[in-house]
Amino acid sequence: QARGLAMYLARQLTPESLLSIGAAFGGRDHTTVLHGIRVVASRRLADPGLAADLDLLAADLGKRA
């Protein structure tokens, strides 16, 4: 789950492609990255607490970039 969350945030906060995000996560295939992002996006819609946590993480990471 943590890897999927990190992939989701990487996609949201960077201009990197699915291929390059997958490479950064140990050579994962772009379809694996896409699946992880889709799972997190679906969970985000169903769980307001997760959505709030992701927003806080994104805001914090955005300040550091």
Secondary structure, DSSP 8 states (H G I E B T S, - for coil): -HHHHHHHHHHHHS---HHHHHHHTTS--HHHHHHHHHHHHHHHHH-HHHHHHHHHHHHHHHHH-
